[in-house]
Amino acid sequence: MIFTKHLLSQFVDISHIQFDKLCTLLSNIGLEVESAYEIRIPQKVVVGKVRSCNAHPDADKLSVCCVDIGSEELQIVCGAPNVKAEQYVAVALVGAVIPHTKNGELVIQKATLRGVESCGMLCSSTELGLPKINNGIMVLDNTAGELILGKEVGELALFDDYVIEVNITPNRGDCLSVLGIAREIAAYYNLRLKTEIDMDNVVTLGLGRVLRILTNEKIDAYLLYRVVEIKQAYLPLDIALALARNGTLVDDIVCNFLEYTTYMTGVIVNAYKMQDCIDKENALDDSPVAQLSIKKDENGLEAVFAHEKLSILGTTYGDRHFGTRSEVLILEASYVNPIHIAKKLYEDKIKGDASLTYRSTRGSNPYLEQGIDFLCKKLMCASNVLVYSGSHSIIQHTDEMMIRTTFSAINKIIGIELKREEIASILKSLSFRLEVTGDENFFMIVVPSYRHDIQSIQDVAEEVLRIYGIDNLMPAPLPHLQACNISQAYFTYRNTRNLAHNFIANAFNECIHYVFAYSQSLENLGFTQIDENLALLNPITQELDTLRTSLLPALLDSVKRNENLGFKSIALFEIGSVYNIKREEKNKLAFVVSGLSKDECYPHTKATTWDFFSFALVCQKCIGEISLKNIRDVEDSQTLLAEFGLRDDRILHPYQSAFVYQDDKPIGIIAKLHPQITTQLDISETFICEINLCLNNMALTQAKDFSKYQKSTRDLTILIDKQIPFYRVREAITQAQIDFVQNVYPLDVYYNESLGEQMALSIRLVLQSYEDTLQESQLNNATHAVLKILQDSFQATLRA
């Protein structure tokens, strides 16, 4: 919506309001200002009058004009097709800088055009930085202000102005007009709104003698008709500029008046030629009588008919070509309920005139007399027009929107305590009517018919707050209406997602499978199943006939599907519920990898495959510090396998499988998939892990002290029984608590027939002090202590 101070002043006096303050106000009351600027006409552009206009002696398209600027008369050569004698024009004097010509900035100088001297330039609207209104020069009229020859054009009232563009939200159809904007400003500043229109030049001939309106059924619209006789018409400059700024200026003068009326007042107006609506059969006293019939068309929309359909109310204007000759017109102002027409257009997929439906579906101004009177007044001021007395109207009774409320309820919604008188004053300034009820605590608010957006007490409270000013509210903390709801479920969920993020950060993809499983698949893979007495009575499919006791079968199915789709690198994980034999639910984490750990990509021209230790390292990165024990070395291995949902170890590789320990407690299994199972499932080498985690009690990582002194390492190669697993070696060294030994880990293992039942195990000791840099003697003492532990515990010897 684009408007100017000049246009607003037709409805409200804002001469005392500063430009920047008005822009701030509009944004504060919900009409967001998107752009605003002052009109600046170049200096040395003055009002002139064309005294004479003669053809150029040596050019067909040029005219030689004598232009009076008050102090002197100038000879100016002009190429505009619309220049004529007796016109008031904008004259750029010698030395004026015109920034908006076709060739950019132009400094006006004396020139000779085809042998004729020219001392200035007659300007078009675009050359002065104004919207384009024609293909020639801009002709000034009395709407521009007092035309004094020689006066700067920029000092005229029409150009001593500013332009504001506001963004209107879809629910504020009442602000799609200058009158709507003026109403908002008047309400805020408590100004008087000028809506009364006095008209002269009304002929005594009554409208009823020349126009008949017929309605044979109830229609959902308000209508008002008047008749005018236009003898001669021209479009005033202020109207042309206003329409051009909004992109609605057309060639037809009457159409421009109609569009301008809707733009200014919000009332949808239309016009029909009297001669196209003549009903010769029912003429009175040999006088032609026009007849319009208002009824629903084939789509159920209210339409205007004469000999044929002329228009559809709120949807299409019909054929609007009036020309410039003398004409008697039937003027029509209409209003259709926006909800009714919007539903109809949507349900029946009807397309109308875009600009018309935009206004009608958002809500036009239902005060039809405002629009029709404004149109007649503008026509009479700008043209030789006669208005027939009287009018025809069609009014349907509708109930007023009434909202029952209290002042305390409004205060409670807006969060502050306003006095009753202040709330009442704001509502009255917005044209709301207050009516007292029988209950002293309640009153009725009658909503103006043009405010289609007001439906509830919350809407009313918003109106009060808009005008009172949201910046006037004192900041206050939000009340705590809800108690702290952090529960064990919250910590479980948070820890679950944190764990999932760890795996996602290591390039795993999260899966979600049904909690149901295929019993035969569980049987083939050696997993336990729930007790038959607790089985599902009515499974959804045969392949999902039981509750899952492990997450791994479904993950292995997903591995196979992804391999069939051509993926060579697969890493999946899932966190979900599983059930034990007694159908007791608990949460587990399972993750699997298959194929390549890294694809071929330069500079690594060869792909990297997964191995047991790199897989175990990912497990440690994601869930924290863990230790592994070979399943064969654990005495109660069968009991632990059953606890983790396995009837036997058929799914596990015999030499690459282990129990996972955390804080010395077994929490799951990790293994390479048995080759027979890999072949049975027709998948690549796969590594699996499934663990139990107490997700509702995962403590935060605790920071530990670290030494600021450098670390030292010592590498040892020992001969030891090859049946002894490394974790026992590590436990023995750790439990001995040898000074300065911070860590121990394996480097290499070597087997040879010459070694017999022994193997060569290379280990690395990490030594560090918290108090000082270690001396060579301290390093040697710690190393000898480790060797002694290994010799005493495992009969290990240092390899020569």
N, C-alpha and C positions, 0 to 999 in steps of 0.2 A: 504494500500500500504506500503510494508516493503522494505527498501533499506539500503545500506551502503555507506560509503565514498568511498570504493574501487570501487563500481559499478558506482557511480556518476563521479568518476575520468576518466572513459572511454569516457565521453562526455564533461566534463568541469573541469578545474583545480581549486579545492577548498582547496588546501593545506594551504593557508594563512588564511582561515576562521575558527575561533574557533567553537568548537562543540556547546556550549551553545548559541552563537550568531546565528548559523545556525538554531537551533531549534526555536529561537525567530522570526527570519526572516520568516520561513515557516508559522508559525501561523499568523503572521501579514499580509501576502499576501494571506491568505485564505486557506492554506493547514494546517489545525489544527493538531498539533503534539499530538498523543495520548500516545506514550511512546518513550523513548529514553534511551539508555544505551551503555556503552563502553564494548567491548569484553575483558574479562580478562582470560587469560590462566594461570593456576597455575604455580608457580615458580618451578624450577628444572625439567621442561619438555623441553627436548632439541631435536634437529634434529639428527636422527640416520639413519644408512643405514644397512639393513640386508645383511650381507656378505654370510651367509649360513643358510639354513633352513632344518633340518632333523627331521624325525619322532621321537617321544619320545619312548624310549625302553620299557616303561611299561604303555603306555596310547595311545589309538587309536586316540583320538581327540586333543591331545597336540602335539606341535612342539617345538623342541629345536633350538633356533636361536642364531647365533653369530651376535651381533649388534655393529657396529662401531660408536662411538660417538666423533671421532676425537682424543681425548686424550687417549682413551683406547677402548678395545673391551669387551663387556659384554655378558655373557651368560644369556639368558632370555627364560623362558618357556612361551609359548603363546598358547592360545586355540582358536584363531581366525581362521576361515576357509579360509580367503583370504590372509594370510601371505605368502610371497614368497621371494626368494632371490633377491637382487638388488633393493628392494623397499626402498624409503625414508619414514621414519615413525617418529611418535612422541613418544619419550621414556621418561617415568617417572623414574627418578633416585631415588636411596635410599634416603629417607627423604622427598620426594615430598608428598604434601597433595592433594589428588584427591577427590574433594567434591561431585562428581556426580556419584558414582558407584551404583550398584543395592542395596547394603547394606548400603548406605549412605557414609559418609566421610571415606576415607581410607588413612592411612599413609603407604607409600611404604617402605618395609623392605626386607632384604635378607631372602629368604625362600627356603625350599626344597620341591619340588613337585614330588611326586612319585619317590623319590630317586635322583632327579636331582636338583642341586642348580640353583636358579633364582635370578638375581641381578637387578631387575627393572620390568617395565611393559610397554608393547606396548599398546598405548591408542586408544580407539575409539573416535569418534567425540562427542558422548553424555557424555563420561567421562570427557571431557574437557569443558563441558558446552555449546557445539555447537549443532545444530540440527542433528538429526539422518540421516545419508546418506547411511548406509549399515548395514549389520549384523556382521561386523567384525571391524578390526582396520581401522583407517584413514590413507590412503596412501597419502603422500605429493607429489606434483609435482611443476613444475616451476611457476604455477599461484599463489602459496603461497608466492613467493618471492625468494631471493637468498638462496639456500639450502646449508648452511655451517655446516658441522658436528660439533655437540656440541653447536650450537647456540640455545638460548632460542626460543622456538616456538612462544612465545608471542611477540617476536621482529620481526617476519616475517611480511611483508607488509599486507598480507591477514588477519592477526589476530591483527595487531596494528590498530584497526578500531573501528567504532561505528555503532550501528544499530538504525534506526529511523523508526517509524511507523506513518503515517499520515492518516487522515480521508479525503477521496476524496468525495466531494458532487456530486450528480448524473449528474449535468450539466457539470462537468469538466472531460469528458472522455479523453481529451488530456493529463491529468496528471495520467492516469492509466498505466504509464510506467516510467522507470528511465529517459529516454530521455525527457519526459514531465516535470519531476521535475527539471532536469538539465536546461531546457529552462527557467523556472521561475527564478532559481538562477542566471543564466547568464544575464537575463534581468535586474534584480535588481542591480547586481554588475557590469554590463556592461562588461562581460567577453566574450571571444570568445568561441563559441560552436564548438566542434569537431565532425563533422558529415561525413567528407570525409573518404572513406574507399578504400585503395589500395589493389588490389588482385593480387597474383602471381599464378603460377601453373594452368593456364588456357589452356586447350588443344586446338589444332587448329581445331579439329572436330567441325563443326558448329551445333548448336542446331536444325536448320531447317532440317537437314538430318535425325534426329531421332524422331522429334516431330511435329505433326500437330495439330493446334487448329482451331476448326470450331465453327462458330456462325451463326445461320440462322435467328436470330431476334435480335431486339434491347434489350439489357439487362441493368438493373439498377445497374451496378457494374463496378469497375475497376479491372483488373487482370494483373498479370505479372508472366511469367513462365521462369524458368531456369532448366537445367539438370546437375546433378552431379553424379559422380561415386565414391561411398564410398568403398574403398578396406579394410580398417581396421579403427575402430573408438573406442575411449574411452572417457569417460566424465571427463573433468577437474574438479579439486576440487572446484574451485571458483564457477563454474556453479552449481555443486551439492549442495553446501551450500546455494547459493542464492535461488534455487528452494525449498530446504527443509525448509528454513525460511518462505516461502510463502505457504507451504503445497501443492506444485504441483510437487514434485519429484516423478518419476515413474521408473519402471525397464527398459523400452525401451530407449536406448541411443538416437536414432534419435528423438523420441517424446520429450525428454528432451531438445535437441537443438532447436526444433520448439517452445516449450513453453518458453524457455529462450529468444529467439529472440522477441517474442511478448511481454514478460515482459520487455525487455530492450528498444525496439523501439516503441512499440504500434502498429506495423504492424501485422495484422493477417496472419500467414503463415501456410501452410499445405504441405503435400508431398504424392505422389503416387508412387507405384512401377512401373517401366517401363514395366516389364513383364506382369503386369495386364492390360496394356493399349495398347498392341501390336495389330496393324491392319495388319494382314498377307496378306490380299488381295491387299493392296496398297504399299507393300514394294518396295524400290528402290535399284537396284543393289544387290539384295539378302540381303540387310540390313534391319533388323526389324524396323518398323516405328510405334511409338505410336501415338494414335489419341484421343484427348479429344474434346468432344462436350459440348458447354456451352449453355444451354437453360432453359426455365422455366419448373418446374415440375408440378405435378397435383395440387399443392396449389398456383401456381403462383409465387413461389420463384425461384431465379436463382440457378441452380444446375449444377454440373459437371458430365458428363456421359462418360463412355467408353463402355464396353459391358453391363454395368449396371450402376445405379446411384452410384457415388462414394462419393459425399458430397453435402451439401446444403450450399451455400455461406452465411457466417454470422450466420448460425444456427446449423449445425452439421459438424464435421470433417470427419465422416465416419469411416471405420475400419483402425486404425493406429497401426499396429503391424509389425515392420520392422526387429526385431531380430538383430543379430550381424554379419551375413555373408556378403560377398561382394555383393553390390547391386547398381544398377543404379536407381536413384530417380528423379522424376519430382517435382521440388519445385514450390510452388504456393504462391504468395502474393495477397491478395484480399482486397477490400474495398467496403462496401455497405452503402448507405445513412442510417444513424441511424433512421431517422424519418420514412422512407419507411419500413424498416424491423420491427421496433417496432409496427407500425400500423398493418402490415400483421400478425405478431405473435399474437397480441391481438385480432384482428377481427376473425381470423380462429382458435383461441385457440390451436396454434401449440407449442409444447414443444421441445426445442432443447437442445444442450449441455449447461449446466448452465453457465460455465465459458466463453464460446464463446459468447452466447447471451448477457451476462453481458457487455462484451466489445463492441460488435457490435452495440447494441442499445444505448449505451452512446457515441459512436463515436470513431472509431479506427483511426490510422494514415493513411491518404491517400497517403503519400509519399512512394509508394511501393518499390522503389529502395533502400531506406534507410534500409528497413527490409531485403530484399533479399540479398543485399550486405553484411550486418552484419552477416546473417546466413552463407553465403558462406565463409566469412573470418574466423568465428569461427570454422567451420568444417575443413578448411585447417590448422588452427593453432593447432588443437587438434587431427587430424586424418590424415590418408593417403587418401586424397580426390582429385579428378580431377574435374574441373569445365568446362563444355562445353562453348565455346564462343557464344556470342549472347543471345538474349532473345525474347520471344513472349509477346506482350502486347495487351490488349484490353482497350481502353480508350474511355469513353463516354464524349462528350462535355457538360459541365455544366457552367452556368453563375457564375461569382464570386460574393460573397456577397460584395456589395458596399454601404457605408453609407455616405450621403451628410450632412455636418455639418460645423460649424465654431468654431474657438478657443474660442470665447466669450460664445458660447452655452455650451461648455464643462466646462468652468470656472463657469458658472452660476449654473450648476448641482452640481458640487463638492463644491461650496460655497467659493472658494478662487480664487485669481488672479495669475495664473501661466503664465510665459512668453511663447510666441509661440514656441520658440526654445526648451524650457523644455518639453512641451507637445509633440512636434514632436519627440524629442529624446526618450521619454518613449515609444511612439507608435512604433517607428522603432526598439527599443530593443526587443519589443514583436513580431516582424516580421510583423507588419501592414505596408502596403504600402500607402503612401500619394501621391495623384495626384491632380494637380492644375486644377481648372475649369475656364471657361470663366469669371465668376464673382469673383473678387478679394476677396470678403468677404467669399466665400465658398470654400471648398476643398472636395475631395472624399477620403474616407478611405477604402482601399481594405483589407478585413479580410482574414487571413491565412485559408486555407481550413481545417486545423485540429481544428480550434476554432469554433465548432458547437454551442457554447453557445452565440456567439456575433450576435445579431439581430438588435440592435437599438443604437441610440446615448447614451442612458442611460448605456448600457453595455460598450460602449467605455469609458465613463466617469468613470465607476467603475474600469476599467483596469488602467486608469491613476492614480486614487486615490490609488489603491492597491500598485503600484510601488512607487509612491511619498511617501506613508506612512501616514496612518490615524493618527498616533501619532504626525505627523508634523503639523497637523491642529491646528490653534489657537482656543481655545474655544470661542464661541460667543452665546449670548442669541437667542432663537428662535424668529423670527419676528412674530408680532401679525397680522396675515393675516385676522382674523375675529374679528369683533367687539363683545363686550359683548352681548350675546344673552339671558341673564337672563330676563325672562318676567313673566307676571302674570300666564301664562300657566305652567311655571316651578314651581312656588310656589304652584300652585294648585296640580300639580303632586306630589311634594315633601311632602306636607302636607297629601295628600291622602295615600301615602305609609307609612308615619310615623304613621298615625292612624291605618293602617292595621297591622303594626308591633306590635302595642300595643295589639291588639286582638290576634295575633298569639302568643305573649308572655304569654297570659292567656289561652293557649290551645284551641283557636278557629281555625277552618279551613275556609279558604277563598273560597268562591264560585263565579262563574261567570255564569250568566244565560243570555238567550236571552232578548233583550229589548222588545220582543213581548210577549203577554200573551193571555190567553184564556178568552174571554169575559164572558162566562158562569161561570167560576171559580170566576172572580171578582164580578159578580152579587151575587153568593151564599155566598161569604164571606163579602159582604156589602161594597166593595170598589167602589169609583167613577170610571167612564169611560169617555174617551174622547168623545167630541161631535160627533154625527153621521155624520155631514157634513165634519168632518175632519178624518173620519175613513180610514183604509187601503183599497185601491181599489183592490189590488191583493195580499192577504196574501199568505205566502209560504205554510202553511197548515191550516186546519180547526181549529186545537188546538192552533194556534198562529195567531189569526185573528184580534188582536188589539195591541196597544202599552200599556205597563204596566203603571199603575198609582201608583203602590207600589211594593217594593221588597219582601214583605212578602209572597205572594202566592207561588212564586217559591221556596223560602226557606222552606216553609212548605211541598212542594212536595219532596224536598231533604231530609227532616227529615223522611218522610214516606219511601222513598227508602232505606235510611240507616238502619231504623228499620227492614225493610224486609230482609236486608242483615245480620241481627243479631247483630248490634251494639246497646249497651245498654246506652252508654254515647255519646251524640251528642251535639256539639257546633259549630254553623256555623255563618258566617257573610258575608255580601256583600256590596260593595260600588259601586254605579252605577247610571245611569240616569233613571229618571222616568218622566212622563208627566202628566200635569194637564188637566182639561176639555178642555181648549183651545189649547191643544197640545203644550204647552210651556215646554221646557226641563229644568230640574234642577237635581242636585245631591243629593242623600240621602244615609244614612247608615242604614242598618237593621241587626239585629243579633237575633238569637233564640237559646234556649237550650231546651233539652228534655231528659227525663230519669234520669240517675244518674250524679251527679256532681263529685263523686269519687267512683271508683269501689272497690269491696271487695279486700283487700290486707293486709296481716299481717303487723303490729299488729292491723290494723283496720279491724276486721272480719266482720263488717256490712257496707254495702254501704251507701253512703250519697246521698239524693235526693236534687234536686233544690228547693229553696223557693223564694218568691218574693224579700225578702230583700237581700239575697246573690246575686241574679241576678242583682238587682239595684246597689249593691256594685261593681260588675264587670263593669257596665256601667260607674260608677264614676272613676274607676281606668283607664279606657281606654280613656275617652273623657274629663276628668277633673271634677272640682267641679260642682255638679248639686244639684237641689232640686226638690222634687216631690209634686204635689198637686192632691188630689183625684178628679177624673173627676166629681163626683157628687157635689163637693164643688165649682166648677168654674161656674160662672154665664153664660158665653158665651161658654159653652162646645160644643154645636152643631156647632158653627162657627169654633172653633178650630179643631174639628173632621174633618170637611169638608176641612179645610186648610191642614190637614195631610192625605187627600185622603180617608176618611171614610164617607159613607153616613149615617151610624148609628153605634151604638156600639155593634152590635151582636157578633162580634169576641172577645170582651173584657169581662173578668170576672167581674161581677157587684161589687165585693168587693175587688178585687186585680187589680186595674188599676189606672193609674195616668198620668197626663201630666208632661213632663220633662221640667224643667226650667234651664236656664243658664244665669247668669247675669240678673236675673228677667225677662227674655224673654222666652216664650214658644217655644221649639224647636222640640218637638216630643211627642210620647206616649210610655208608658211601661206598660205591663200588663201580667197577666196569661191568656192563651187562654181559652175561654169560654168552659165549659165541653161539651156543645152540639156540638160545632165545633170540639172538640177533638174526640168525638164519631163519628161524621160525617166523619172525615178524617181518623179515625181508627189509631190514634197515641197515645203515652203516654202523660202524663201531660207536657205541653209545655209553656214556657215563651217567649214573643216576645217584641221587641223594634224597633221602626223606628223613626229616627230623621233627621232633616234638619241641615246641617252644612255648614257654609261658609268656604269652604276648601281653598279658595284663600286669606283668611285673618285671619289665625290662628296665633295669637301672641305667642311669646316665653313665657314660664313660667317665671314670675317675682319673683326674690328672695325677701323674706320678713325678716324683723328683727325678732329675737327670743330672749327670755329672758334667761339669764344664771342662774336665780333663780328657785328653785324647784316649781313644780306644787302642788296644793292641790285640793282635791275633796270633795264635799259635796253631799250626796244623800238625796233626798226629796221624800216623798210619799204624794201625794195630792189627794183630792176628787174633781172631776171635771165632768162636763156634758160630757157623753160619746159620744155625737154628735160632740164635738169639736175636730178637727184633730190636731195632734201634731205640724204640721208646723205653725199653728197660735200661739201656745204656744211659739214656738221657735222664731217666728217673734216678738212677744211682748217683750220677754226678750232681744233680740238682739237690737231692736230699742230703748229700754230704756237706752242703753249704760251705764250699771251699772259698776262701777269701779271694775277692776280685773276679771270680768267674761269673760273668753276667749272662752268657748264653753258650749253647753248644748245638751244632747242627751238622748233618752229614754232608760230605763232599763227593765221595765216590765209593763204590764197592767193586772189588775185583775177585773173581773166582778162577781157580786153576787146579788142574789135577794134582799138581805137586803140593798143593796146600791141603789136600785131603778133605777132612770135614771142617776145615776152617776157611775163613774168607779174610781178605785184606780190606778193612774198613777205614776210610780216611774221614777224620772229623776235624772240625775247626772250633777252637776255643776263643771266645770273645772275652777279653779281660779289661777291666776298667776300675779305677778308684774314684771315690767321691771326695777324697781329701787331698790327693796329690798326684803328680805324674808317676807312674809305676817305674821302678828301677828294674834293671835286668835281673837282679837277684830275686826280686818279688815275682817276676814273671816265671823264672825257673822254678821257684818253690811251688807256685800254683800248678804248673805243668806236671811236676813230679807227683804232687798230691793227686792229680787226676789219674795219672798212670797207676798209682798205687791202688786207688779205688777200683779201677778196671781189672787189675791183676787179682785183687782180693775177691771181687764179686763174680768175675767171669773167667778167671785164669787167662786173661788176655795179655799178650806181650807186644812190645814195640817191635815193629818189623824193621829188620836191618836194611 
